Each structure stands twice: as structure tokens, then as C-alpha cells.
Amino acid sequence: MKIIILGAGKIGRIIAESLIDENNDITVIDVNEEKLHQLQDKLDLRVINGFASYPKVLREARAEETDVLIAVTGSDEVNMIACQVAHSFFKIPNKIARVRSQDYTAEVNLFSKTGIPVDYFIYPEKLIIDSVRRLIQYPGALQIVNFYNRIASSITITVQKKSPLLCLSVFDVQKRFDHLKCKVISIFRENYPIFPKESTIIQENDEICFVVKTENIRFLMNELQVLEKPYKKIMIVGGGKIGSGLAKILENIYDVKIIEKDPIRASQLSAILDNTTVLYGYASDKELLFKENISQIDAFITLTENDEVNIMYAMLAKKMGAKRTIVLIHHGSYLDLRYDMIDNIIFPKQTILSNLLGYIRKIRSNISYLRRGTLETFEIKLNRKSKHSGIVGKRVVEIDLDEGIMIGAIIRNNDVIVSLSEQKIKLYDILVIFTTNKKHISEINRTFK
């Protein structure tokens, strides 16, 4: 597939790194020559230095032969104009744009065949905000991912020393929690995912991924003894788009404070936020943290652009008594390090790609990444085109799948089915499928067509 990416910034790099692994022909366009050189030194792709929306620049990138254009420059306007040029001049069939301003996205008729031809939106900041919000909503979870209108979800928890799961077999766990319509999907042991057998024994420090009916998440967490008391006091570090957006969503529910080091931005935040306490200063200032009662903070969330700063701020806050720390980390090199003082990590790459790759791969599915990208999930709806795939009417146990692929749940008529082996696949079922390796994607696509 031929893909043009407009913008070699953080989001553009993330997308290029992922798509290059799938043997796509990628060209990246940016006005910053240094960023392009850095990208080309790392990845096998073509780069063009120029303005992303200029027809002559897109022509140089062979836009007329392109399948997908992904506009992720720092300017909403450039991204939208580039999509218009791609449509009008080059007839590129799939146009994806990063549009952050709600003044644009709120206009229902702005993006259409008669308006600006954008087929799919990327809003990274909102995706990250939603990830943090879910962790605050379900205190004690490592990660929560929602499937198909939030009817089903996956939840990942850590098995602690006093956990009721410790030393149980997966069979015993399933039997014990069957009434909650949940199922053990995967165990992350020593940073590696396995699809467990019924005889697999749960060990301390295992990270267990369940699929569960969303309305039962709290009941499951309560019985697992991992549900913490509801959060009341939230402290956010970093008043950028993510930090301010999160504060805006939370401020009418929780007692929210936000720390911003830039005096001008701090003043702007005071005008934007109605019920949030804005603090001008540094989160490394022990005196400031002590004065703001850091020991009473339920969730301390670091959302700056600097990974090292986010990690150090969180560790300091934890040492001073903050109950839970949530850290934004952009670079994958930090993910495998173990931090006793960091409770949750938000990794934007997974969040962004989860929403984008399903559209690009054309599997009629939504895609999610679990636990640092080691496990992928697919939501596949069996529509009328699926009748001839040989799947509809079969029992799940009769479907021949590779060892690294699992049908975790079926969503049917707003219900979640997890006892699957004898279940017959029906038209309009939504299958929640898990895989441990990208090499299985082609088989999933072929099997479910």
C-alpha cells in the first residue's frame, strides 16, 4: 500500500514506525529538513522537504498513485487543505487528518463529500485524555480498553501477594467469576503475553487480562480485591492541551489542581478552567507539593512533553505520599524499566495506532493494543458480506485458528458471551479477537474476510 504522511513530528514518526513494519511504501513530507533526516536515518522510507499542502510537493510524492494520505502536521488548517488538494487534484481515496480544534469538529456538515473531504480523524490529545479518565474511573486497574459501544471491555490487573487469585488455576478462576460474564484472556508474565491453559497456575506479579461485560467491571475488581477507594483529589502536572483538557473534564467531579511552570500559560489556564486550582511553579518543588498537601492526593498525573521529567516528578510525588501516580511516556525505551513508584503508564503510540490501524488495514474492525503493544485486539462485525466466509453457522471450536489467535468474546444483542466453544457464530455478531503477533493479521483478515 502506498501511503503519504504529512508531518515528521511526534505523531508522524509514530505512524511511520508502525506502518513501515507492514511492508508499506511510505513517503513523509515536512518543512523541517532535520526531522526528515532523522527519520530517514532510522527507517527505510522516502522523504520530501516542502509544504505539505502544496500540489507540486504532493505531485513529487506521486500522490496520484497513493492509497492513503495521513495529514498530521501541527496545523489543523494545513491538514484540512492538504486533504482537499489530495481529493480534488489527485483523487486519493482515503484521507486521514489530525484536527484538534473543536471549533472545526463541532460543525457537522463541514467534513463531507460536499465540504472538506476528510474520511477519518486523528485526535491524539482526546484519546490520551480518555485513557487517563478510564484509569481514574476504575482505580486499581493497570489498563482498561472498551469494545463496541462500551458493551464489553478488557481490564488488566496485577496479582499481588494477598490476591485471591494467587496459586489458583485458570479453570478455578473462570469457575469462581463465571457469574460476572468474564474470562481470563492473557497472562503477562515477565513482560511476555501467553494465552493460558485451564491448568495454568496464577503467580505473584502476573498481569492478568480479563474480558468482561463493562457493567460488571466494578464487581469484578471488588471481588479481585483490587478496586481502590474512589478518587477525590487529583493533581495534574503540565498545562498543555492534554493537561488542560483532562482538567476540564474532571473539574466538576473531583477536586483538581494543575501545576504549570510557564506564567503566561498558567494565567491562560486560570481563565479557561472554572473549578480547577491553577498553581504556577515546578512539580519538583518539594515546598510547593508539601504546601498543597501532596500526601492527600489520590492520583498524581504527569503530562509534560519530557519523559524523564514525568518519571522524576511522579517518583518524588509518590515518595512524598501521593497514593497513585499516572505517567505519560512517549518513548518505548522506558516501558521495560520497572518503577516501583509509578502505578500506571500512558503510552500514546498504542492509543493513537489503536484507532488508526483498523481504518488503514480495512479489516472492518477497531484495533486496540494491550500492555505496551504485546497483545492486539480486533473487533470484527460479521455483516452480510461475511455470509460466504464459512464462519457464520460454525461453532467456535470448529474454527481453525493459529495458536497465537483467540476469539475472546462474542457481543450479541448488547450482551457478552464468554463461554464460547459450543457457541455458533451468527450474522451480525461482533467478535473480539486477540492475537500476540502481527504476523497473524493476514490470517485474521483471510479467515473473517
N, C-alpha and C positions, 0 to 999 in steps of 0.2 A: 504494500500500500504506500502511495506517495503522500507525504504529509509536509506541510509548511507550518513552522512555528514562528510567530511574530513576537519577538521579545526574548532576550537571553538573560533575563533576570532570574530571580529565585524560582518562580513558578515555571518559567520556560525551561530552565535546567532540569527541574524535577520531571517534567513531562518528557523531555528529550531522553533522559536517562532510562526511563521506563520503556518507552516505545522503541528505542534502539535495540533493546533485548529481544524484540519480537520480529526482527528482520524487516523493519520498515525502512523505506527510503526517505530520509529526513533532511530538510533544509531549514536552517534557522536564520532569521533576518533581525538585525538590530543596528542602531546607530552607534553603539559603543563597540569599537573595534577590539578593545582589550578583552571585554567579556566574550566576544566571539572566539578570540584566540584561545582563551582559557577553556572554552567548551570544546573546541576542535582538538586541542591537545589531549583531552580526556576521552572523547567519543569519536566514532567513525561516522561523521556526518558532514554535510556541506554547509558553509556559512556565507552570508552575503551582508556586506556593510551598506546600510541605506535606510531610508524612511519606509516603515512597514506598509503604509497605505498608498505609496506611490505606484501607479500602474507599471511604470518602467522597471521598478525594482521587483515587483511580483512577476513580471514577464521574464526577467532574468532568472527567476527561481523556477521557471517553467510551470507557471500557475495553471496554464491550460491543460496540463497533464495531471493535475493534482486531485486527489480524492478527498482530502480533509485539510482545511485551514484552521489553525488554532491561534487566535489573536489574544495574547496575554501580556501586552505592553503595560506600562504603568498608567496609561491614559485611556479612559473609557471611550473618549471621542475617537482616538486613533483606531481603537479596536473595532468600533462600530463602522467607521468609514472604510476600514480595510475589508470588512465583511461585505459591505455594499459594492466595493470595487471588485472583489472576488466573484460576486454574484453577477454583476452587470457586464463586466469585461471578459471574465474567464469561465463563467458557468461552473464554478467549483460546487459540487453537490452538497458538501457538508461543511458548515461554517460554525465554528465554536468561538465564543468571545468571553473574555473576562469583563464583566460590567459590575462595578461596585456601588455606584450611586443609586440609591433608592428613588431618586427623582426620575431616573430613566426606567428602572424595572417596575415601578408602580403604574406606569402607563400601559394599560392592557393592549392597546392597538398599535403601540409603537413598533413592536417586533412582530412582523407578519410578512406575508408574501407581498402585500401592498405597501408595507412600511420598510423598516430596516431588516434585511434578511439574515437574522441570526437564528440558527437551528438549535443551539444548545448553549446554556450559560455556565460559566465558572464563577463562583463567588467564594474564594478560599476563606476569607475572613468569617463569613457566616457559617461555613462548615466547621471551622475550628471552634467558634463560639458554641455551636450546637453540641460538639463533643464534650466541651468543658461543662456545659449545662447538664448533660446527662450524668456526668460523674457527681455533680453536686446534688442532683435529684435522687441518686441512689448511692449514698455514702457507704464506702466499703468495697465497691466494685473496682476492679482494675480496668475494665473496658466494657462498654455496652454498645451494641450495634442493633439498630432496628431494621426489621424486614417488612416489606409490603404493607404500607399504611400503618405501621407500628402494631400489627396484629401479633407478630412473633418477634423475638429478639434473641440475640446471643449475649450471654453475660459471662465474664471471666473473673474468677476469684482465686485467691491464694490459700492453700491449705496450711493453716498454722498448727502449732504444737497441740492446741486443745480443740482442734476441729473435730466435729462428729464424723467427718469423712475419713479421718486418718485410719489406715490399715483395713478399710473396707474394700471389697472387690467392687468393680463397676456394676456387676449384677446386683449386688446388695444395695448400691446407691440408687440404681434405677427402681428397684422394688420399693425402697423407702420413700422416694419422692414422686412416684408414678401419679399420685392424685393431683399433682401440680402441672401435669402435662409438660414435663421437661425431660431432657435427655442429655447424657454426657456425650459430647461430640469429640472432644480432643483433650489430651493432656499435654501441657508444655512442660517438659522435663529437661533441665539443663539447656534451656533456650531452643529446644527442638520439639516440634509437634508430632504426636503419634495418635493414630486412631486406635483407641484401646479395645482389647477383647473383654468379654464379660468377666474373665478370670484376672484381669489386670488389677493389681493392688495399689490403692492410693497412698502416696508417700508425702511426708512433710516437705513443704516448699513447692509441691506440684502446683501448677496453674491449671485449673480445670475450666474448660469452656462448656457451658450448657447452652442448649437451645430451649426456649421456654415461651409459653404464651405470655405476652407482655404484661397483661393484667396480673400475672402471678409472680412477677419479679420480686416484689417486696416480701411476699410469703416465702418464696424460696430462700432469699437472703436471710430472712429471720430464722428459718429452720436450720440453715447452714451456720448460724451464729456469726455472720459477717456483717449484718446490717448495723451500721453505727447510728447513733442518735442524729436526728435531723440537724443539718447545719443551720446556724443562726447568724454568725458573724463571718463575713468574707473580706479578705484583703487582697487586692489586685495590684501587681507591680507592672507599670507600663501603660501609658495613656494613649497608645496608638489606636488604630481602627478596631483592633481586636479587643483591647482592654476596655476602651470606652463603650464599644458595642455590647460586651458582656455585662458591664456595669449597668447599662441602660435596661437590659433585660431583667437583671436581678434586683435592682434597687427598690422595687416596690414589694419584694417578697422577703429580702434579707437585709441585715444591717451591713452595708457595703462601704468600704474605704478603698481609695485608689491612690497609689503613690506615683508621682510624676516628677522627674528631675528637671524638666525644662519649664521655666517660669511662664513663658508665653502659652505653652500648651496647657499647663495647669490652670491658667486663667480661662482658657477656652473650655476646658472640661467643666469648670465651675458654672459656666453659662449653659452648657449642653445638658448636664446631669442635674436632675431635680432633687433626688433623695440620697445622693452619694456624697460622702465626705471626701473632698479632694485634698491631698496632702502634698505640698511641694517639698521635695527632698530626695534622698537616696535610701533605698531599702537596705543598704549596708550600714546605715547609721543606727547603731545599737540604741542610742539615746532616743531617737525617734520611735523605733519599734517598741521600746520599753514604755515610752510615754503613751503610745496608742494601744497598750495592753495586748501585746503580741501573744501572751500566754492564753488569752481568751479567744483567740482567732480559731475558728473551726476549719477553714480552708484558706491557705495562703497560696496564691496563684501568680506565677511569674510569666509574663507575656512580652518581654522585650525581644529585640531582634538578635540579641547576643546570647548564644547557648551557655557560654561559660558564666556570664553574669547571672542568667536564670538559675543555673545549678547552684552557684555560690550563695545567692540570695535565699534560695529555698533551704539550703543546709543551715544557714545562720538562723533563719526563722524557726526551723524545726528544733534547733539546739536551744532556742530561747522559749520554746513551749508551744509553738503552733501545732495544732492537732494533726492536720493533714496538709501535705504540700503537693501541688499540681504544677508541673513544669513543661513549658513549651520548648521542644528541642528540634532544630531544623536539620542537623547533620546526623546521618545514621551511625557515624563512628562512635557516638556517645551512647548508643542504645544498649550495647552489650556490656557496658560497665555497670556494676552493681552499686547502688546508692542506698544505704540504709536509711538515709534521711529524706528520700524522695519517694512518695507514695504512688503517684501517677505521672506518666509521661504522655504528652500530646505530641504526636509526630505528624506534621502537616502533609508530608508526602503521601502517606497512606490515605489520609482523609480526602485529599484532592483527587488522587488517582481512582479511589473507590467510585467516585461519581462520574469520572471522565471515561474510564476504560470500557465500561459497559456500552456506552454510546459508540465509541470508536470500533470496538470489536464486532458490533452488530449481532450480538447473541440474544437480542430481545431480553436483556437481563439487567439488573442492577448488580454491581460488584462491590464487595467490601473486603478490606484487609483486616485480619485479626492478628494481634500480638506481633507487632513490628513487621508485618508483611509475610510471616511464615505460613499463614493459612489464608486462603482466599475463599470467599463465599459468593455464590451466584443465586440470584432469584430468577427463575425461568417460568414464565407463564405459558401453559400449553393452550394455544388458541387453535382455531380451525385449521391453520396451516400445519399443525402438529399431528393431525389425524393419521397421516400416512407415514409417520416416523417409526411406527412399530412399538411405540412406548405406551400410547393410550390403550387401556384394557389389560395391560400386563400387570402381574403382581410385582412389587418392588424386588422381591427375592429373585425374580426371573430376569431382571435387567443385568446384563453382563457389563460390569464396570471394572476398571483397573483398581488395584489395591489402594492407590492414593486418592480415590474419589469416593465420597459418601453422600447419599441423599439423607440429610439430617432431619428434615421435617416436610410435611405437606400442609399448605394452607388451603383450606377448602371451606367455602361458605362462611368466611370470617372465623373459622375455628382452626386449631392447630393440632395436627396428628403426628405423634412421635413414635408410636408403635407401628412400624412400617412393613415388616417382612411379608405379611399376608395381605397388605392393602393393595387394591387395584388402582392404577393410575387412571384418572378421569379427565375428560376435556375441561379446560379452564382451571385445573389445579395449578397452584403456584408451588414449584419445587424449590426448596432451599438446599443447595448443593455445596459441599465443602471439598476443597482439594488442597493438597500440600505442595503442589509443584505446578509451575506454569506450563510444563510440557503436557499436562493433561487437558489444557484448554481446548485444543483441537479435537480431542475425543469427546469432550462435553458438547462442543458445538455440533459434531457429527452425530452423536447419539440422540440429541434432543432437537436438532435441526431447527 
